[in-house]
Amino acid sequence: MTISYDKTWEVMNDLEESFMRIITFEKMVDDLMEAVNNNDQNSILELAHAMTAFFPVYLRQYDKASRRAWNNTVIEVAKIDNPYKSTNGTNINYDEVVKYLESDTSSPYVFTKKHKTED
């Protein structure tokens, strides 16, 4: 499979639509905070139930859209143009990626031995 404009547009549009559901959830959080500030117990209960019901659904939809977008863009491009491709024909090797990133001085994300990362 090769990457195509139509497929890329489709998966990225699906990702955007899925993300927009998170905006709806954000509005529910705002409404919940208003209900708490107003001590509106009925609204607090209704919003808490709604958020509890919707959040897992929104999260699954976003996860699915993200994976689909990743697989149809990044993975497809990597088949054609992949600077991390192992020279021995195997899958991506972590040490090779680190070596590449350390040698890429234009990247603001270069970590040298003096930087520590948390596990």
N, C-alpha and C positions, 0 to 999 in steps of 0.2 A: 504494500500500500504506500502511496506517496501522499504527501500533504497537499491539500487543495484549499483554495480560498473558501469555497462554499462550506466544506466540512468544518474548517476553522471558525468561520463566522457562526455556524450553527452551534458548535460546542461552547464558544465563548458567550454567545447570546444566552444559552441555557444557564451558564454559570452566572451571568449577570442577573437573570430572572430569579435564580435561586438566592443570590445574595440580597436581592430586593426584599425577600421574605424576612431577612434578618432586620431590615429597616422597620418592618411591621412589628417585629418582636421588640425592637428598641422603643417604639411608641407605646407598647404595652407596659414596658418598664417605667416609662415616664408617667403613664396613667396610674400605675401602681404607687409610685412615689407621691403623686398628688393625693391619691386616696389615703395613703398613710398619713400625710401631712394634715389631711382633713379629718382623720380618724373615722373614715367611712368604711366600717367593717364589712358591709355587704359588698362594696366594690372591691375591697381587698381580697375577699374570698373568691369572688367571681374571676378577678384577674389572675390570682394565684392558680386557680384551676385551669384557666385558659392557657396560661404560660406553661404549666406542667404538661398539658396535653399537646400543645403545638411545638414546644422546643425539640423533642426527640424527632418529630417529623421534619421540621426545618433543618435540623442537623443532618439527618440522613439524606435529604434532598441535596443539601449543599455538598456533602461529602461525595455523593454520586456524581454530581455535576463537576466538581473539582477533579476527581479522578478521570472522568471522561475527557475533560478539557486537557489535562496533563497528557493522557495517553494519545490524544489526537493532535497534539501540537508538539510538545517537547520530545516525546518518544519518537514521533515521526521525523522531526527535524534531526534528531540524533542519528537516525539511520543514514542520513545524507551528510550532515556536517556536525561532527562530534570531536571537539578538541581533547576530550578526556578519553577517547578510545584507546584501549590498551594496544601497545605495539605488538604484543604476542597473540593477538586475535581472540583473547578471552574477554570476559565481561569487564566492566569498569573496575579498576583496582584503586582502592582508597589511597594508598601511598602515592600512586601516580598522580591522583587528583591533588593531593597536598603538595607534591613537588611542583606541579604545574602552577598552582595558586601562589606558591612561594616565589616562583620565578616571574610571575606576572606583576611587575612593579606598577602598572597603571591601575591595578585594582585597589580600591580603598579597603578591601576586605582581606588583605594579605596578613596572615598571622606568622610571626617569626617565633623563634624559640623563646624570646623574652615575654611573649603573650601567653597567658594561661587561659584555658577554657574549662568550664565546669562540666562534669559528667552528669 
